[in-house]
Amino acid sequence: MTKIEYTELGSTGIRISRIGLGAWQFSQSWGVTDYEKAKAIIARALDLGINLVDTAIVYGRGLSEEFIGRALRELGVKRDDVVIATKIPGEMLSYDDVFKATRRSLRRLQTSYVDLMQVHWPPCWNNIPTCEYMRALERLQAKGLIGAIGLSDFPVELIESARACLARSDIEAIQVRFNIAELEAEKEHIPYAEENDLTLLAWSPLAKGAVLGKYTLEEAAKLSDVRANDPLFHPENYAQILELAGEIKKLAEKYEKTPAQIALNWLLAYSDTIVPIPGAKTPEQVEDNAGAMGWRLEQEDWLNLYEKARKLRITRVTF
Ligand SMILES: NC(=O)c1ccc[n+]([C@@H]2O[C@H](COP(=O)([O-])OP(=O)(O)OC[C@H]3O[C@@H](n4cnc5c(N)ncnc54)[C@H](OP(=O)(O)O)[C@@H]3O)[C@@H](O)[C@H]2O)c1
């Protein structure tokens, strides 16, 4: 029997499951482009008690949001029973675009507000001042179109600057990549989230499946989805990750859990500020991932895995 854990989104008082559902999978990048499949995944998550769904405007160019909005309506989900997090891309951050993008997002999601609106990544080509989009978000929040504000893929220095732009509110969450093979977030983001009572939404918490050892070196080289260009699956990195995956599999046997449950449980035990948002391509994967909650790895096993993970030397220079 899966025991779902809950925590608070920042200091909002909003109760979220300790593991959310990532919805990038509902896109060409990952391949779940059939609505009924997406609906079954969402239904299973909600049935289990997973109430946080993370999507973005760019996922399938609106497809992910559309699927979520339609599924929530068809499933008759009460608005209060689900926490919707979405994101505005770094290209849509002029003051007016923040309003326009949010209203279109709400239309696709078939709702009058999103619980968490995140800036997906900082603007890098359009020269938009940080305070311009932060003030737009704050105005939308004051008007009730967005509940809380979050920042994704922002360096800590820029998070600080962005927070200083807000007159009356504050951010409640940051989102960064964090998984047992890619630990960079522990350098700055995790301590920052801990110090500031922010929820840290951990993306790619399964390292896109790499740490599960489900693909051989040869199979990994042939992946044709979003992973084709991900450095994790480059042989130079993936060969090392497979060794770590071997250790994860051993623990899975010891605890009678699955590799995904071990990999996610390791993140839950890292810090109570971390909320992993694994993506799933089937209802079975959702259920499997939910089983990472309700128990903990023994200290010794957690530490041994950490030691092995810290020895990985991942390079992003792949050509
Ligand atoms: N803010 C950002 O910039 C950003 C960036 C990336 C992702 N995200 C968010 O984070 C979410 C998750 O990240 P992600 O999609 O990159 O990667 P992930 O969650 O680490 O990996 C997801 C993939 O792992 C496999 N998988 C999932 N559960 C499994 C299980 N129980 N057993 C075996 N395989 C399983 C599935 O692929 P296969 O079955 O095909 O192997 C699935 O598509 C996204 O959906 C999105 O919401 C945010």
The ligand as a Tripos MOL2 file, in Angstrom:
@<TRIPOS>MOLECULE
LIG
   48    52     1     0     0
SMALL
NO_CHARGES

@<TRIPOS>ATOM
      1 N1         12.3510   23.5350  -15.3590 N.am      1 LIG1
      2 C1         12.9710   22.8990  -16.3030 C.2       1 LIG1
      3 O1         13.8030   23.4700  -17.0170 O.2       1 LIG1
      4 C2         12.6890   21.4570  -16.5330 C.ar      1 LIG1
      5 C3         13.5240   20.6930  -17.3590 C.ar      1 LIG1
      6 C4         13.2340   19.3500  -17.5250 C.ar      1 LIG1
      7 C5         12.1390   18.7780  -16.8800 C.ar      1 LIG1
      8 N2         11.3180   19.5460  -16.0930 N.ar      1 LIG1
      9 C6         10.1590   18.9660  -15.3850 C.3       1 LIG1
     10 O2         10.5840   17.8050  -14.6820 O.3       1 LIG1
     11 C7          9.8070   16.6800  -15.0710 C.3       1 LIG1
     12 C8         10.6390   15.4260  -14.9860 C.3       1 LIG1
     13 O3         11.8920   15.5480  -15.6600 O.3       1 LIG1
     14 P1         12.2540   14.7250  -16.9800 P.3       1 LIG1
     15 O4         11.0390   14.4140  -17.7310 O.co2     1 LIG1
     16 O5         13.3440   15.4630  -17.6420 O.co2     1 LIG1
     17 O6         12.9420   13.3890  -16.4580 O.3       1 LIG1
     18 P2         12.7400   12.2880  -15.3190 P.3       1 LIG1
     19 O7         11.5320   12.5150  -14.5270 O.co2     1 LIG1
     20 O8         14.0340   12.1790  -14.6430 O.co2     1 LIG1
     21 O9         12.5600   10.9670  -16.2060 O.3       1 LIG1
     22 C9         11.3490   10.6720  -16.8230 C.3       1 LIG1
     23 C10        11.4580    9.4460  -17.7060 C.3       1 LIG1
     24 O10        11.9600    8.3230  -16.9730 O.3       1 LIG1
     25 C11        11.2390    7.1390  -17.3430 C.3       1 LIG1
     26 N3         10.5310    6.7010  -16.1150 N.ar      1 LIG1
     27 C12         9.7100    7.4350  -15.3110 C.ar      1 LIG1
     28 N4          9.2820    6.7180  -14.2660 N.ar      1 LIG1
     29 C13         9.8310    5.4990  -14.3990 C.ar      1 LIG1
     30 C14         9.7600    4.3040  -13.6320 C.ar      1 LIG1
     31 N5          9.0570    4.2390  -12.4960 N.pl3     1 LIG1
     32 N6         10.4560    3.2230  -14.0520 N.ar      1 LIG1
     33 C15        11.1830    3.2600  -15.1850 C.ar      1 LIG1
     34 N7         11.2940    4.3600  -15.9640 N.ar      1 LIG1
     35 C16        10.6160    5.4720  -15.5720 C.ar      1 LIG1
     36 C17        10.2870    7.5120  -18.4640 C.3       1 LIG1
     37 O11        10.9210    7.3780  -19.7430 O.3       1 LIG1
     38 P3         11.0670    5.9690  -20.5140 P.3       1 LIG1
     39 O12         9.9880    5.0560  -20.0220 O.co2     1 LIG1
     40 O13        10.9560    6.3040  -21.9530 O.co2     1 LIG1
     41 O14        12.4590    5.4830  -20.1650 O.co2     1 LIG1
     42 C18        10.0920    8.9830  -18.2130 C.3       1 LIG1
     43 O15         9.7290    9.6930  -19.3710 O.3       1 LIG1
     44 C19         9.2950   17.0360  -16.4630 C.3       1 LIG1
     45 O16         8.1430   16.3360  -16.8200 O.3       1 LIG1
     46 C20         9.0250   18.5170  -16.3010 C.3       1 LIG1
     47 O17         7.7790   18.7150  -15.6570 O.3       1 LIG1
     48 C21        11.5920   20.8730  -15.9070 C.ar      1 LIG1
@<TRIPOS>BOND
     1     1     2 1
     2     2     3 2
     3     2     4 1
     4     4     5 ar
     5     4    48 ar
     6     5     6 ar
     7     6     7 ar
     8     7     8 ar
     9     8     9 1
    10     8    48 ar
    11     9    10 1
    12     9    46 1
    13    10    11 1
    14    11    12 1
    15    11    44 1
    16    12    13 1
    17    13    14 1
    18    14    15 2
    19    14    16 1
    20    14    17 1
    21    17    18 1
    22    18    19 2
    23    18    20 1
    24    18    21 1
    25    21    22 1
    26    22    23 1
    27    23    24 1
    28    23    42 1
    29    24    25 1
    30    25    26 1
    31    25    36 1
    32    26    27 ar
    33    26    35 ar
    34    27    28 ar
    35    28    29 ar
    36    29    30 ar
    37    29    35 ar
    38    30    31 1
    39    30    32 ar
    40    32    33 ar
    41    33    34 ar
    42    34    35 ar
    43    36    37 1
    44    36    42 1
    45    37    38 1
    46    38    39 2
    47    38    40 1
    48    38    41 1
    49    42    43 1
    50    44    45 1
    51    44    46 1
    52    46    47 1
@<TRIPOS>SUBSTRUCTURE
     1 LIG1         1 GROUP 0 **** ****
